[in-house]
């Protein structure tokens, strides 16, 4: 696999691309699946192939969280098709961010780049100004205003040149913008263009490219006079804080903050008559800042605060009081910089069958005191633990034969200050079972149980008996919303030798009295609210139907599973969890 650059250096919150040039001996048909091992916590990767040309060439985009620690993160990229795999090793670097300086600038248009916006021969040549935007404590807008522009004839332009703002996907800033037709390959597709003499757009962390147009393909067709072609521009750069879109806005800066550093809280609670801010000190006693204004800021030392050991954060709560007596609150978790960073935590292979072996590997940079690894049970709770592990290493485990869907793992590491960081990874478990009926749901099923069954329909519901459990399901047709229909499970209390029916009960013409187990429950049973089952179901509308080769099967959810029962070549009934919701299965895309 050809991939460049070998090392891509970003700042926290940035996004950019590694570029895959080719997969050797690709068959040209089967699109590979892509995965990246070693991503730091919170970072994501997504491959976007070219829409024109080789779809296995393109951008492997990395998006980083604003809380990511500085350092180097070795990554392994894998592309796979059945029977073949490609791998490459690259490095993601995270460095300190230095933001551009707002102000007024004058630039000559003597070093131009090409901006191709619609494929050859269409083009634009322009002056490019790179602008690095760093993570801020609240949303911001970048405002660009042309204050003046001088023409090639030395006169002042009365019409502003066009200018654009692109989000760069490469580092350093590109010296041309690579595009094929309308597909941009080294900048974001959604670029911004000026309106009159200014441009104003919301910005996120990353490297932007401000381009002032000098000439274009249109000038070859209809040449302009020198007095209409810009030679230099004077422009103003401003960063404008955006108003908080939430009812209450609470932010902290910097974040993450050093364990002995100062943090500044900024808040805005429009309309509040009083604001209180609460946090814990080192002895876990409350620190309350009372009678604050609706908009303001305050600073305190993290060294004075209680730092939650696991996750390394300080918890802050803002409470806003309003004139009408209403009280609203806003929570904030201030991340604290630790002396160590989990640089890699991955599982291989990424898909296994139940009972197969996986290898977990990890790397932790910095000062490491203790490392532990946990498996998570099917309810995502910590399960088996492995302690006293090295800062970098691997561990081989067997996926239990009964596990389904996925198995997750968590890695915990502490530094000498007792602060723990953690990372997650998981392995996908292939589904070994198949549904007993055609056109099934997409969920992974558990094993099916084949059994004799009996089914009888009533005016207001259904009864179903299974020999396997010797129990009776009662489905009540008591709601137009099938997901709100109630159902329950009852023991079969009829045994051979008991009366099959009550001769004193005579159904109306065309209706039936249920017999045996159905009949005894119908005559004598009642719902939990005291209503008789007979009154809830009404008369049977058909005789009892026997099924010699029925089946019962539930999906593999660890909790709140949905079950299916019925005839593999006939009607299949769906029973939803918590004894509420049932209907006849009509296929995965049908509206029940």
C-alpha positions in Angstrom: 0.0 0.0 0.0 1.4 3.4 -1.0 0.5 6.1 1.5 1.9 9.6 2.2 3.1 11.4 4.2 4.8 9.0 6.5 4.1 11.4 9.4 1.2 13.9 9.5 1.5 16.5 12.2 -1.7 18.3 13.4 -2.8 20.3 16.4 -5.6 19.3 18.8 -9.0 19.3 17.0 -7.5 19.4 13.5 -8.5 17.2 10.6 -6.4 16.2 7.6 -5.6 13.4 5.2 -3.1 10.7 4.6 -3.2 9.9 0.9 -3.4 6.3 -0.4 -1.9 6.2 -3.9 -2.5 2.5 -4.8 -3.2 -1.0 -3.6 -0.9 -3.4 -5.4 -2.6 -6.2 -7.4 -6.1 -5.0 -6.5 -8.6 -6.9 -8.7 -10.4 -3.7 -9.7 -13.8 -5.0 -8.6 -14.1 -5.7 -4.9 -14.0 -2.6 -2.8 -11.8 -3.2 0.3 -12.8 -2.5 3.9 -10.5 -0.1 5.8 -9.4 0.0 9.4 -6.8 2.0 11.4 -5.3 0.6 14.6 -3.5 2.8 17.2 -5.8 5.8 17.0 -5.7 7.9 20.2 -8.9 8.0 22.2 -11.5 10.2 20.5 -9.7 10.3 17.1 -11.5 8.8 14.1 -10.4 7.7 10.6 -12.4 7.4 7.4 -11.3 6.5 3.9 -12.9 8.3 1.0 -11.9 6.9 -2.4 -11.8 9.0 -5.6 -15.1 9.2 -7.4 -13.2 9.6 -10.6 -10.4 7.2 -11.2 -9.2 4.4 -8.9 -11.6 4.1 -5.9 -8.9 2.5 -3.7 -6.9 5.7 -4.1 -7.9 8.7 -2.0 -8.0 10.4 1.4 -7.7 8.6 4.7 -9.1 11.4 6.8 -8.1 11.7 10.4 -10.2 13.8 12.8 -8.7 14.5 16.2 -10.5 15.5 19.4 -9.7 18.9 21.1 -8.6 17.0 24.2 -5.9 14.9 22.5 -2.4 15.1 24.1 0.7 16.2 22.2 3.0 13.4 21.0 3.4 10.8 18.3 0.9 8.1 17.6 2.0 5.1 15.5 -0.8 3.9 13.3 -1.3 0.7 11.2 -3.7 1.0 8.2 -5.3 -2.1 6.9 -7.3 -2.5 3.7 -8.9 -6.0 3.2 -10.9 -8.0 0.7 -11.7 -11.7 1.0 -8.4 -13.5 0.8 -6.2 -10.5 0.6 -4.9 -7.7 2.9 -2.7 -4.6 2.5 -1.0 -2.9 5.4 1.0 0.3 6.0 2.6 1.9 9.0 2.3 5.7 9.5 2.5 8.2 12.3 0.1 10.8 13.5 1.8 13.7 15.3 0.1 16.2 17.6 1.9 19.4 18.2 1.2 22.7 20.0 -1.1 25.0 18.0 -0.1 28.6 17.0 -3.1 30.5 15.6 -2.9 33.3 13.0 -2.9 36.9 14.3 -5.9 39.0 13.6 -5.1 42.4 12.0 -4.7 44.3 8.7 -2.4 42.9 6.0 -1.3 44.0 2.5 -0.1 41.3 0.1 1.1 41.5 -3.5 -0.2 39.0 -5.9 3.1 37.7 -7.1 3.2 34.2 -5.8 0.1 32.5 -7.2 -1.4 29.1 -6.8 -3.8 27.3 -9.2 -7.3 26.7 -8.0 -9.1 24.2 -10.3 -12.8 24.3 -9.7 -14.3 22.4 -12.6 -11.6 20.4 -14.3 -9.4 21.4 -17.2 -9.3 23.8 -18.9 -11.2 25.7 -16.2 -8.9 27.2 -13.6 -8.3 30.1 -11.2 -4.9 31.6 -10.3 -4.7 33.4 -6.9 -2.8 34.5 -3.9 -3.0 32.0 -1.1 -2.8 32.9 2.6 -2.6 29.9 5.1 -4.5 30.6 8.4 -4.2 28.1 11.3 -7.2 28.1 13.6 -6.8 26.6 17.1 -9.3 25.1 19.5 -11.3 27.8 21.3 -13.4 27.6 24.4 -16.5 28.7 22.4 -17.6 28.7 18.7 -16.1 31.5 16.6 -16.4 33.1 13.2 -13.6 34.2 10.9 -14.4 37.5 9.2 -12.3 38.6 6.2 -12.8 42.1 4.8 -10.9 43.6 1.8 -10.2 47.2 2.8 -8.6 48.1 -0.6 -7.3 46.5 -3.8 -4.8 47.9 -6.3 -5.0 47.0 -10.0 -2.1 46.1 -12.4 -2.5 49.7 -13.7 -1.9 51.2 -10.3 -5.4 52.3 -9.7 -7.8 51.4 -6.9 -10.3 48.7 -7.8 -13.9 49.6 -7.4 -15.1 46.1 -7.6 -13.8 43.5 -5.1 -11.8 40.6 -6.4 -13.4 37.2 -5.7 -11.9 35.4 -2.7 -12.4 32.0 -1.2 -11.8 30.1 2.1 -10.8 26.5 1.8 -10.3 24.0 4.7 -6.9 22.3 3.9 -6.6 18.5 4.2 -2.9 18.5 3.8 0.1 19.8 5.8 1.8 22.1 5.1 -0.6 24.3 3.1 -0.8 23.2 -0.5 0.8 25.2 -3.3 -2.1 24.2 -5.6 -5.6 22.9 -5.2 -6.0 19.4 -6.6 -9.3 18.8 -8.2 -10.9 16.6 -10.9 -14.1 18.1 -12.2 -16.0 19.1 -9.1 -14.1 16.7 -6.8 -11.6 18.4 -4.5 -8.8 16.2 -3.3 -6.7 18.2 -0.9 -9.2 20.7 0.5 -12.8 20.4 1.8 -15.5 20.2 -0.9 -17.6 22.9 0.9 -15.5 26.0 0.4 -16.8 29.5 1.2 -16.9 32.5 -1.2 -17.1 36.2 -0.5 -20.2 38.3 -0.6 -19.1 41.8 -1.7 -16.0 43.0 0.1 -16.3 40.5 3.0 -16.6 36.9 3.9 -17.7 35.6 7.3 -17.8 31.9 8.2 -17.9 29.7 11.3 -14.5 28.1 11.8 -13.3 24.9 13.6 -9.8 23.9 14.5 -7.7 23.3 11.4 -5.6 24.9 8.6 -7.5 27.2 6.2 -6.4 28.6 2.9 -7.6 32.1 2.1 -7.3 32.6 -1.7 -7.7 35.9 -3.5 -8.4 35.4 -7.2 -6.0 37.1 -9.7 -7.0 35.6 -13.0 -9.0 32.7 -14.4 -9.8 30.7 -17.6 -12.3 33.4 -18.4 -9.5 35.9 -18.9 -8.1 33.7 -21.7 -11.5 33.9 -23.5 -12.3 37.5 -22.7 -9.1 39.3 -21.6 -9.5 42.1 -19.0 -7.7 45.4 -19.0 -4.9 46.0 -16.4 -7.1 48.4 -14.5 -9.5 45.5 -13.7 -6.9 42.9 -12.7 -5.8 43.0 -9.0 -2.1 43.4 -8.2 -2.3 43.6 -4.4 -4.9 43.5 -1.7 -5.2 44.9 1.8 -7.4 42.9 4.0 -8.5 42.6 7.6 -8.7 39.4 9.6 -11.0 39.2 12.6 -12.1 36.5 14.9 -15.7 37.0 16.2 -17.1 35.0 19.1 -20.4 33.4 18.3 -23.4 33.8 20.6 -24.1 30.7 22.7 -26.9 28.8 21.1 -27.7 26.9 24.3 -29.9 28.1 27.2 -26.8 28.2 29.3 -23.2 28.3 28.0 -20.3 27.2 30.2 -16.8 26.7 28.9 -13.3 26.3 30.4 -9.9 27.4 29.0 -7.4 26.0 28.6 -8.5 22.4 28.3 -6.9 20.1 29.0 -5.3 22.0 31.9 -2.1 21.1 33.9 -2.7 19.6 37.4 -1.1 22.7 38.9 -2.4 25.1 36.3 -5.0 27.9 36.3 -8.4 27.4 34.5 -10.8 30.2 33.6 -14.5 29.5 33.4 -16.7 31.6 31.1 -20.4 31.5 31.2 -23.5 33.1 29.8 -27.0 32.4 31.3 -29.2 34.9 29.4 -32.0 36.3 31.6 -30.8 34.7 34.9 -31.0 36.9 38.0 -28.4 35.0 39.8 -25.7 32.4 39.0 -23.9 30.0 41.2 -20.9 27.9 40.3 -19.9 24.8 42.4 -16.9 22.6 42.5 -15.1 20.3 45.0 -11.8 21.2 46.7 -9.0 18.7 47.3 -10.8 17.5 50.5 -14.0 17.1 48.5 -15.7 19.9 50.3 -17.9 22.2 48.3 -16.6 25.5 46.9 -19.5 27.7 45.9 -19.3 31.0 44.1 -22.6 32.8 44.8 -24.5 35.8 43.5 -22.7 35.9 40.2 -23.9 37.9 37.2 -25.6 36.1 34.3 -22.5 36.7 32.1 -19.0 36.5 33.5 -15.8 34.6 34.2 -13.7 33.4 37.1 -10.4 31.6 37.5 -9.2 29.0 40.0 -6.2 26.7 40.4 -6.6 23.1 39.5 -4.2 22.3 42.3 -7.0 23.4 44.8 -9.6 21.2 43.2 -10.6 17.6 43.5 -9.5 15.7 40.4 -11.4 12.6 39.6 -8.8 9.9 39.3 -10.3 7.9 36.5 -10.6 10.0 33.5 -8.6 12.9 35.1 -11.2 15.7 35.2 -12.6 18.3 37.5 -16.4 18.5 37.7 -18.1 21.9 37.7 -21.8 22.7 38.1 -23.4 26.0 37.2 -26.9 26.8 38.5 -28.9 29.7 37.0 -31.8 31.2 38.9 -34.6 33.1 37.1 -37.1 35.7 38.2 -40.0 33.3 37.7 -38.5 30.8 40.1 -37.2 28.5 37.4 -33.8 26.9 38.0 -31.5 25.5 35.3 -28.1 23.9 35.5 -25.1 23.2 33.3 -22.4 20.6 33.9 -18.8 20.9 32.8 -16.0 18.3 32.9 -12.6 20.0 32.8 -10.0 17.5 31.4 -6.7 17.5 33.3 -3.4 16.9 31.5 -1.7 13.8 32.8 1.9 12.7 32.7 1.2 9.9 30.3 -0.9 9.1 27.2 -2.3 6.0 25.7 -0.9 6.1 22.2 -2.3 2.8 21.0 -4.9 0.2 22.0 -6.0 -2.2 19.3 -7.4 -5.7 18.9 -6.4 -8.1 16.1 -8.1 -9.6 14.1 -11.0 -7.2 14.2 -13.6 -9.9 13.4 -13.6 -13.4 14.8 -15.9 -16.4 15.3 -17.1 -17.3 18.8 -14.4 -19.3 20.6 -11.5 -17.9 18.6 -8.4 -16.1 19.9 -7.7 -12.3 19.7 -4.6 -10.4 20.5 -4.8 -7.0 22.3 -1.8 -4.7 21.9 -1.2 -1.3 23.5 1.4 1.4 24.0 1.5 4.1 26.7 3.9 7.1 26.5 5.2 9.1 29.4 5.4 8.3 33.1 3.4 5.2 33.8 2.7 3.8 37.3 0.2 1.0 36.7 -1.5 -0.7 33.8 -4.6 -2.9 33.9 -6.9 -4.3 31.2 -10.5 -5.4 31.5 -12.9 -7.4 29.4 -16.5 -6.0 29.4 -19.5 -8.3 29.8 -22.4 -8.2 27.5 -24.0 -5.4 29.5 -20.8 -3.3 29.1 -19.8 -3.7 32.7 -16.2 -4.4 33.8 -15.6 -8.2 33.9 -12.3 -10.1 34.0 -9.2 -8.0 34.9 -5.6 -8.4 34.0 -3.2 -6.3 36.2 0.5 -5.4 36.5 0.8 -5.1 32.8 3.8 -3.4 31.1 3.5 0.1 29.5 3.7 -1.5 26.1 2.7 -5.0 25.4 0.2 -7.5 24.2 -2.2 -10.1 25.6 -3.9 -13.0 23.9 -7.5 -13.9 25.0 -10.1 -16.3 23.8 -13.6 -15.0 22.9 -16.1 -17.2 24.8 -18.0 -19.5 22.6 -21.3 -18.1 23.8 -20.5 -14.4 23.1 -22.4 -12.8 20.2 -22.2 -9.5 18.3 -19.1 -7.9 19.8 -16.7 -8.1 22.8 -15.2 -4.9 24.2 -12.1 -4.2 26.2 -10.8 -1.3 28.3 -7.2 -0.4 29.1 -6.5 1.7 32.2 -3.2 3.4 33.0 -2.2 5.6 35.9 0.7 8.1 36.3 2.7 8.9 39.5 0.0 11.4 40.5 -2.6 8.7 40.6 -4.5 9.9 37.6 -5.9 7.3 35.3 -6.6 7.5 31.6 -8.4 4.8 29.7 -9.1 3.6 26.1 -11.6 1.3 24.5 -11.5 -1.2 21.7 -13.7 -4.0 20.6 -13.8 -7.0 18.3 -16.7 -7.9 16.1 -18.0 -11.4 16.5 -19.3 -13.1 13.4 -22.8 -14.6 13.8 -22.7 -18.4 13.7 -26.5 -19.0 13.8 -29.2 -18.4 11.1 -32.9 -17.5 11.5 -35.4 -20.3 11.2 -37.6 -18.3 8.8 -37.1 -16.6 5.4 -36.7 -12.8 5.0 -35.5 -12.4 8.6 -34.3 -9.3 10.5 -30.7 -8.2 10.2 -30.0 -8.8 13.9 -27.7 -11.7 14.9 -29.9 -14.5 16.2 -29.3 -16.9 19.0 -29.8 -20.7 18.5 -33.3 -21.7 17.5 -35.4 -24.2 19.5 -37.6 -26.5 17.4 -40.8 -27.6 19.1 -44.4 -28.6 18.6 -46.8 -25.7 18.9 -50.5 -24.8 19.0 -52.0 -21.5 17.9 -55.5 -20.2 18.3 -56.9 -16.8 17.2 -59.5 -14.9 19.2 -61.6 -11.9 18.7 -59.0 -9.7 20.5 -55.8 -11.7 20.4 -53.9 -15.0 20.1 -52.9 -17.9 22.3 -49.7 -19.9 21.5 -48.5 -23.0 23.3 -45.0 -24.5 22.9 -44.3 -28.1 23.9 -40.7 -27.1 24.7 -41.6 -24.9 27.6 -45.1 -26.3 28.1 -46.2 -22.7 28.6 -48.9 -20.5 26.9 -48.3 -17.1 25.5 -51.3 -14.7 25.5 -51.2 -11.9 23.0 -53.8 -9.2 23.6 -54.9 -7.0 20.7 -55.5 -4.1 23.0 -53.9 -1.2 21.1 -53.7 0.1 17.5 -50.0 0.6 18.0 -48.5 -2.9 17.7 -45.6 -1.9 19.9 -47.9 -1.1 22.8 -50.0 -4.4 22.6 -49.5 -6.4 25.8 -48.6 -10.0 26.0 -47.8 -12.4 28.8 -46.6 -16.0 29.5 -48.6 -18.5 31.6 -47.9 -22.1 32.7 -50.0 -24.8 31.0 -52.2 -26.0 33.9 -54.2 -28.6 32.0 -53.3 -32.3 32.1 -54.7 -35.3 30.4 -57.7 -36.5 32.4 -59.0 -33.0 33.1 -62.2 -31.8 31.3 -61.2 -30.5 27.9 -64.0 -27.8 27.9 -67.0 -26.6 29.9 -70.3 -27.9 28.3 -72.2 -25.1 30.0 -70.4 -22.5 27.9 -72.0 -22.3 24.5 -70.3 -20.0 21.9 -72.4 -17.9 19.4 -72.6 -19.3 15.9 -69.3 -19.1 14.1 -67.2 -18.9 17.3 -65.5 -21.5 19.4 -64.8 -22.3 23.0 -61.1 -23.0 23.4 -60.2 -26.5 24.8 -57.5 -28.1 27.0 -54.8 -25.8 28.1 -56.1 -22.8 26.2 -59.6 -23.4 27.5 -58.6 -23.8 31.2 -56.6 -20.5 31.0 -59.3 -18.8 29.1 -62.0 -19.8 31.6 -60.1 -19.4 34.8 -57.2 -17.0 34.2 -57.1 -13.3 34.8 -54.7 -10.5 33.9 -52.6 -8.8 36.6 -55.2 -6.0 36.8 -58.0 -8.5 37.7 -59.6 -8.5 34.3 -60.5 -12.1 33.1 -58.5 -13.4 30.1 -61.9 -14.5 28.7 -63.1 -10.9 28.7 -59.8 -9.6 27.2 -59.6 -12.1 24.4 -63.3 -12.7 23.6 -64.4 -15.9 21.7 -62.0 -18.0 19.6 -62.7 -17.3 15.9 -61.2 -20.6 14.7 -60.3 -24.0 16.0 -56.9 -24.6 17.6 -54.1 -25.2 14.9 -51.3 -27.6 15.6 -47.8 -27.0 14.2 -45.5 -30.1 14.2 -42.3 -28.3 13.4 -42.5 -24.9 15.0 -39.6 -22.9 16.3 -38.7 -20.2 18.9 -35.7 -18.0 18.4 -34.5 -14.7 20.0 -32.0 -12.2 18.8 -28.6 -12.2 20.5 -29.1 -9.0 22.4 -27.7 -9.4 26.0 -30.8 -7.7 27.4 -34.2 -6.8 26.1 -34.1 -9.2 23.3 -36.8 -9.6 20.7 -38.1 -13.2 20.1 -39.7 -14.8 17.1 -41.9 -17.9 17.1 -44.1 -19.8 14.7 -44.1 -21.9 11.6 -40.9 -21.8 9.5 -43.0 -21.9 6.4 -46.1 -20.0 7.8 -46.9 -17.2 10.2 -44.1 -16.0 12.5 -45.0 -13.9 15.5 -42.8 -11.2 17.0 -42.7 -10.6 20.8 -41.0 -7.5 21.9 -39.2 -7.2 25.3 -40.8 -6.2 28.6 -44.1 -8.0 27.7 -45.2 -5.1 25.5 -45.4 -5.2 21.8 -46.3 -8.1 19.4 -47.2 -8.5 15.7 -47.0 -10.9 12.8 -43.6 -10.7 11.0 -43.9 -9.3 7.5 -40.2 -8.7 6.7 -37.4 -6.4 7.8 -38.6 -3.4 5.7 -42.3 -3.7 6.4 -44.1 -1.4 8.7 -45.7 -3.6 11.4 
